[in-house]
Amino acid sequence: PNFNECDFSLSFDYIDNPKSLRFPLSAITLYEGGKKDGFEKNIDFDKIKSEKTKFCNFIFSNPNASLRNTLFQELSKYKKVDSGGRVLNNLGYLVDDKLKFQNEYKFTIAFENSEYPGYTTEKLVHPKLVDSIPIYWGNPVVDRDWNTKSFINAYNFKNIGELVEYIKEVDNNDDLWYKMLVEPHLNENSKDINWRNFIDFFEKIITN
């Protein structure tokens, strides 16, 4: 933001300026999901195992994300990945209730449309709301806010091949799956994924 042209800014960016608030879409999604006062976990593993009757889902409308499409194609060689969006649809219909759909799946491909530091959207949050393990890519510094032990972070792997092998490992190891599910969602030092920051920011603007 150009502060010669605006008084305040909200964005995905990490900006050291009191006139700026980093408030990414992921924080808004938590609020919409009823998590504005916290994102605690109460894990009932037996219940989750009974709900997750399907392997992995893929719901996207933007076809211009080649890495994401490649993961879909490579992972589909292992087990069917159900695509319920406009891109690579293999269900014959479009999913109308995303969270209800994702609730049936052990994994969710949660790649952003593009890569940018700080750019974390609903794509990471939605599967977390229904205890589906996100397979994430898009914000290379996602670990500044989110605990990367609680999902599969594509940045931890050299290539798609290594990523697919690890997904297969988690799929076949309940101990690894459970360990990921019980990890806290956010880092202890995370300060940006907090609805109260948004309220405080505007209270300060209005008061001043």
SULQUI-V594025 format. One record per run of one state. SS is the DSSP state (2 for helix, 1 for strand, 0 for the rest). FROM is the first residue (numbers start at 1). TO is the last residue. If there is no record, write none. Layout:
# SULQUI-V594025
SS/FROM/TO
SS/FROM/TO
This chain:
# SULQUI-V594025
0/1/8
1/9/11
0/12/19
1/20/22
0/23/24
2/25/32
0/33/44
2/45/51
0/52/53
1/54/58
0/59/65
2/66/75
0/76/80
1/81/83
0/84/97
2/98/102
0/103/104
1/105/111
0/112/121
2/122/129
0/130/132
1/133/137
0/138/141
2/142/144
0/145/145
1/146/146
0/147/147
2/148/150
0/151/151
1/152/153
2/154/156
0/157/159
2/160/171
0/172/173
2/174/182
0/183/185
1/186/186
0/187/194
2/195/207
0/208/208
